């Protein structure tokens, strides 16, 4: 999974944060509270995200309503999987990763591992 570019990440962040379908105008207005962004640029990048399979869209009047296909958490998990994939020693990479975690993160990892162990095998 390729890491999102800066504007791609800003667009996805808006949509993940809102948890609802949104127009390009909604996204542009939000980004413009932090920095200038051209409507046409955001529209182009949203279309690219749609073509890459990151967004779905449906027509509402003259505008498209965009929605993320994956959650922010699924995106993060994909990045972590890719990072592990470049290691020749996955257990060692995982050990180094876990050493960097806070106690709360370790507790969350333990909980996730317990939940994964309770799922039926595929």
Buried (B, 14 or more C-beta within 10 A) or exposed (E): EEEBEEBBEBBBBBBBEBEEBBBBEBBBBBBEEEEEBEEEBBBEBBBBBBEEEBBEBEEEEEBBBBBBEBEEEEBEEBEEEEEEEEEEEEEEBBEEBEEEEEEEEEEEBEEEEEEEEEEEEE
